Amino acid sequence: MRVAVQKEKYILSFSVEPSNPGEAGPRNAGRGNSPSQHEDIEAPLIPAGRLLPFILVTALFFLWGVPNNFNDILIRQFMKSFEINRLQAGLVQSAFYLGYFLLAMPAAQLMRRAGYKAGILVGLCLYGTGCILFWPAAIVGKYWFFLSALFVIASGLAFLETAASPFTLQIGDPRSAARRLNFAQAFNPLGSISAVLIGSRFIFSGIELKPAQAAAMRMAGTYQAYLRSETLRVIAPYLVLGAVVFFWAILIARTPFPHTGLDYSKDTLSSDHSKPLWKRRHFVLAVAAQFLYVGAQVGIWSYMIPYVISGTGIGERQAGYWLTGALVAFTAGRFFSAWLLNFVPAHHLLGSYAALNTVICCVAVMRPGWLGVYSLVAATFLMSTMFPSIFALGTRGLGARTKSGAACIVMAIIGGALITLAMGRVADRVSISAGYIVPAVCFVGIALYAWFGSQMDPEEIAAENA
């Protein structure tokens, strides 16, 4: 499909031409499935005049990294304060990612009619409301109330992720789309690091009772008061986070957003006779790969603190700092991979990282202890580029179907709920280290996608370049 655009307005299409013959434009921008390395390097990362909205949207990647990794803290905290097992604590991730699954497509429908800015504002309002709900949830002291609040937060994040990634891809030159998204996504682990540091310091009390101490407190009638105090520790971090989110919503509401060049009304979509999404092999396999990736990522991080504690014998706060170290490695990997993509095609880098992570996770299974901990840190570094690379590869050439395609890939985040539960079941029945065989299998699937399923079909490339 060939789409005419005005000067300096680029879209996520790989056949772009100037709006009139006398106007200079990127006629061959990103033409074909494999643009040259030279073209990618020369393509500007951010067009002139669009820096402010790009910064505001890039900050969203940081903001949704915070609640995602607060969950890793909550799993350990709720196991203690509600006296539940790993499988029950895994419901934290299930409730969270169910919100993504159910709200991603409504988010796409809203943005198709009202634009990216409206979707972002709705997402921030839901996100902030969910954070505020942690206050009454802690007062009531019911596990289901916390799960409901997490569902509301995730519903907001579904809007943000459905909007932010395609907006970032479409705000500039399509030749630099993958680099731009990897750069923006690099700020996501900074939010994750902040979450683990804050959670380890302000949610974890550092009080870990031995069975004899717990029994003595029960005899003295003070054990329930202790559990309640542990539950109340989650209030302050979530209230502060909610305030920041609402403040950011005000900033975005007052900032004009550029037109991305993809204004597809209902009439435009009905006249689009391009291949439907479910017939696009590279897109369908991207949805499956994203399901596996998010499940592997969430599983590795969710059970890392219990893994470190069981394998090394250190306390929960110290284990939380090891998770922080893993997230620092993830951040470094994001920036390093964004630079490396100037020289290595995205699908090659993705496949190589996934294959290495398969081996690394097997080491974590067979050698629990400090070697296993180091392995999980290395695995986190290599996970860095997977989400944005799969997203960029899967949405290539979708044209008018980009928003719906983006929503489907976001819906695949439900893998974070289902695969985490599978890890919890293996961990409860065998051992926490054995649970890491689950992400190892996921990385095998991702490597196969990268090497054999991420390329567009020849007829799609021909139609796009016609």
LINTA-V682505 format. One record per pair of residues at least 12 apart in sequence whose C-alpha atoms are under 8 Angstrom apart, sorted by the first residue. I is the first residue (numbers start at 1). J is the second residue. D is the distance in whole Angstrom. If there is no record, write none. Layout:
BEGIN
i=[I;I]
j=[J;J]
d=[D;D]
END
This chain:
BEGIN
i=[1;1;1;1;1;1;1;2;2;2;2;2;2;3;3;3;4;4;4;4;5;5;5;5;6;6;7;7;7;7;8;8;9;9;9;9;9;9;10;10;10;10;10;10;10;11;11;11;11;11;11;11;11;11;12;12;12;12;12;12;12;12;13;13;13;13;13;14;14;14;14;14;14;14;14;14;14;14;15;15;15;15;15;15;15;15;16;16;16;29;29;29;30;30;31;32;32;32;33;33;33;35;37;37;39;40;40;40;41;41;43;43;43;44;44;44;45;45;45;45;45;45;46;46;46;46;47;47;47;50;50;53;53;53;53;53;54;54;56;57;57;58;58;58;58;58;59;60;60;61;61;61;61;61;61;62;62;62;62;62;62;63;63;63;64;64;64;65;65;65;65;65;65;66;66;66;66;66;67;67;67;68;69;69;69;69;70;70;70;70;71;71;71;72;72;72;72;72;73;73;73;73;73;73;74;75;75;75;75;76;76;76;77;77;77;77;78;80;81;81;81;81;82;82;85;86;86;86;86;87;87;87;87;90;90;90;90;91;91;91;92;92;93;93;93;94;94;94;94;94;94;95;95;95;95;95;96;96;96;96;96;96;97;97;97;97;97;97;97;98;98;98;98;99;99;99;99;99;99;100;100;100;100;100;100;100;100;101;101;101;101;101;101;102;102;103;103;103;104;104;104;104;104;104;104;104;105;105;105;105;107;107;107;107;107;108;108;108;108;108;108;108;109;111;111;112;112;112;112;113;116;116;116;117;117;117;119;119;119;120;120;120;120;121;121;121;122;122;123;123;123;123;123;123;124;124;124;124;124;124;124;125;125;125;125;126;126;126;126;127;127;127;127;127;127;127;127;128;128;128;128;128;128;129;129;129;130;130;130;130;130;130;131;131;131;131;131;131;131;132;132;132;133;133;134;134;134;134;134;134;135;135;137;138;138;138;138;139;141;141;158;161;162;162;162;162;165;165;166;166;166;167;168;168;168;169;169;170;170;171;171;177;178;178;178;178;179;179;179;179;181;181;182;182;182;182;182;182;182;183;183;183;185;185;186;186;186;187;188;189;189;189;189;190;190;190;192;193;193;193;196;196;196;196;197;197;197;198;199;200;200;200;201;202;202;202;203;203;203;203;204;204;204;204;205;205;206;206;206;262;262;264;269;269;272;277;277;277;280;280;281;281;281;282;282;282;282;282;282;282;283;283;283;283;283;284;285;285;285;285;286;286;286;286;286;286;286;286;287;287;287;287;288;289;289;289;289;290;290;290;290;290;290;290;291;291;291;291;291;292;292;292;292;292;292;292;293;293;293;293;293;293;294;294;294;294;294;294;295;295;295;295;295;295;295;295;295;295;296;296;296;296;296;296;296;296;297;297;297;297;298;298;299;299;299;299;299;299;300;300;300;301;302;303;304;304;305;305;305;305;306;306;307;307;307;307;308;308;308;308;310;310;311;311;311;312;312;323;325;326;326;326;326;326;327;327;327;329;329;329;329;330;330;330;330;330;331;331;332;333;333;333;333;333;334;334;334;337;337;338;346;346;347;347;347;347;347;348;348;350;350;350;350;350;350;351;351;351;351;351;351;352;353;353;353;354;354;354;354;354;354;355;355;355;356;357;357;357;357;357;358;358;358;358;358;359;360;360;360;360;361;361;361;361;361;361;361;362;362;362;363;364;364;364;365;365;365;365;365;366;366;368;391;391;393;393;394;397;397;419;422;423;423;423]
j=[15;274;399;463;464;465;466;15;16;17;464;465;466;15;16;17;16;17;18;19;17;18;19;261;18;19;19;23;24;25;25;47;171;172;173;259;260;261;170;171;172;173;174;260;261;169;170;171;172;173;174;260;261;262;169;170;173;174;177;396;397;399;174;396;397;398;399;29;30;31;32;33;174;175;396;397;464;465;27;28;29;30;31;32;464;465;28;29;31;173;174;175;174;175;465;461;464;465;455;456;461;175;342;343;175;175;176;342;176;342;173;175;176;172;173;176;172;173;176;177;179;180;171;172;173;180;171;172;173;171;258;252;255;256;257;258;168;171;252;164;168;164;168;184;185;187;187;160;164;164;184;185;187;188;191;187;188;189;190;191;192;188;191;245;157;188;191;188;189;190;191;192;195;191;192;193;194;195;153;192;195;192;192;193;195;196;192;195;196;199;92;93;302;196;301;302;303;305;196;199;200;203;204;320;92;89;90;92;302;89;305;306;203;204;230;231;231;227;227;228;230;231;143;227;428;424;425;427;428;421;424;425;428;417;420;421;424;147;417;421;147;150;416;417;420;414;416;417;418;420;421;147;148;150;151;417;147;150;151;153;154;417;151;154;413;414;415;416;417;151;154;414;417;151;152;153;154;155;158;154;155;157;158;410;411;413;414;158;410;411;412;413;414;155;411;155;158;159;155;158;159;162;407;408;410;411;404;407;408;411;119;158;159;162;407;159;162;163;403;404;406;407;404;163;403;263;264;265;403;265;163;164;167;252;253;257;159;160;163;159;160;163;164;249;252;253;156;159;155;156;157;158;159;160;156;157;160;245;246;248;249;156;245;246;249;152;153;155;156;152;153;154;155;156;157;242;245;153;241;242;243;245;246;152;153;242;149;150;151;152;153;242;149;150;153;238;239;241;242;238;239;242;146;149;146;149;234;235;238;239;235;239;149;231;232;234;235;232;228;231;410;410;403;406;407;410;181;406;402;403;406;260;180;181;184;181;392;260;261;258;260;392;346;388;389;392;338;339;341;342;388;392;334;335;337;338;385;388;389;334;335;338;334;388;331;334;335;331;331;327;328;330;331;327;328;331;327;324;327;328;320;321;323;324;320;321;324;237;237;317;320;321;317;233;234;237;230;233;234;237;230;233;316;317;230;233;315;316;317;399;400;400;400;401;400;398;401;405;456;457;453;456;457;393;394;453;454;455;456;457;393;394;395;405;454;394;394;449;453;454;390;391;393;394;409;449;453;454;394;408;409;412;412;390;445;446;449;387;390;391;409;412;413;415;412;413;414;415;416;415;419;439;442;443;445;446;386;387;415;442;443;446;387;412;413;414;415;416;413;414;415;416;417;418;419;420;439;442;416;419;420;438;439;440;442;443;380;383;416;439;416;420;416;419;420;423;436;439;376;436;439;323;420;432;323;376;319;320;322;323;319;432;368;373;432;433;322;369;370;373;369;432;368;369;370;369;370;377;377;376;377;378;380;381;377;380;381;377;378;380;381;380;381;382;383;384;381;384;381;381;382;383;384;385;381;384;385;384;385;385;389;393;389;393;450;451;454;450;451;385;386;389;446;447;450;446;447;448;449;450;451;447;382;383;447;382;383;443;444;446;447;443;444;447;382;379;382;383;440;443;439;440;441;443;444;440;375;376;378;379;375;376;379;436;437;439;440;436;437;440;375;376;433;436;433;434;435;436;437;433;434;433;406;409;454;455;454;460;464;438;438;435;436;438]
d=[7;8;7;6;5;7;7;6;7;8;7;8;7;7;6;7;7;6;6;5;7;6;5;7;6;5;7;7;7;6;8;7;8;7;8;8;7;7;7;7;5;5;7;7;7;8;5;7;7;7;6;6;6;7;6;5;8;5;8;7;7;7;6;7;6;8;6;7;5;5;6;8;7;8;8;7;7;7;7;7;7;7;5;8;6;6;7;6;8;7;7;6;6;5;7;6;8;7;8;7;7;7;7;7;7;5;6;7;8;6;6;6;6;8;7;7;7;7;6;8;8;6;8;6;8;8;8;6;8;8;7;8;7;8;6;8;7;8;7;6;8;8;8;5;8;7;7;7;7;8;7;6;6;5;8;5;4;7;6;4;8;7;6;8;6;7;7;5;6;7;5;5;8;5;5;8;7;5;8;8;7;7;5;8;6;6;8;5;6;6;7;7;7;8;7;5;7;8;7;6;7;8;8;8;8;5;7;7;7;8;8;7;8;7;8;8;8;8;5;7;6;6;7;7;8;6;8;8;7;6;5;6;7;8;6;6;7;8;8;8;6;7;7;5;7;8;7;4;7;8;8;6;7;6;5;7;8;5;5;7;5;7;8;7;6;5;8;6;6;7;8;6;7;5;7;8;5;5;7;6;6;7;5;7;6;7;7;8;7;4;7;7;6;8;7;6;6;7;8;5;6;6;5;7;6;6;7;5;7;8;6;7;5;7;8;8;7;8;6;6;8;6;8;8;8;8;7;7;7;7;6;8;7;8;8;7;6;7;7;6;5;6;8;6;7;7;7;7;7;4;6;7;5;5;6;8;7;6;7;8;6;7;8;7;7;6;6;7;5;7;4;7;7;5;6;7;7;7;8;4;7;6;6;7;7;7;5;6;8;5;5;8;7;8;7;5;6;7;5;7;6;6;8;6;6;6;7;6;7;8;5;7;8;6;5;7;7;7;7;7;7;7;8;6;5;6;7;8;8;7;7;7;7;6;8;6;8;6;8;8;5;8;8;7;7;6;6;8;7;8;6;8;7;8;8;5;7;6;7;7;7;6;7;7;6;5;6;7;8;6;7;6;5;8;8;6;7;5;6;7;7;8;7;6;8;7;7;8;8;6;6;7;8;7;8;7;8;5;6;8;8;8;8;7;7;8;8;7;6;8;7;6;7;8;7;8;7;7;8;8;7;7;7;8;6;6;5;6;6;8;8;4;7;8;8;8;8;7;6;7;6;7;7;5;7;7;8;7;7;7;5;6;7;7;7;5;7;7;7;8;7;6;7;8;5;6;7;5;7;6;8;8;5;7;7;7;7;7;8;7;7;7;8;8;6;8;6;5;7;8;4;4;7;7;5;6;7;8;7;7;8;7;4;8;6;7;8;7;8;8;5;7;7;7;5;7;8;7;7;7;7;7;8;8;7;8;5;6;8;7;8;7;8;8;6;7;8;7;8;6;8;8;6;4;7;5;6;8;7;7;5;8;6;7;8;7;8;7;7;7;5;5;4;7;7;5;8;7;7;5;7;8;5;7;8;5;6;7;6;8;6;8;8;8;5;7;7;7;7;7;6;7;8;7;6;7;4;7;8;5;6;7;5;7;8;8;8;5;7;6;5;7;6;6;8;5;7;8;7;7;8;5;7;6;6;7;6;7;8;6;7;7;7;6;7;7;5;7;6;7;7;7;7;7;5;5;7;6;6;8;8;6;8;7;6;8;7;8;7;8;7;5;7;6]
END
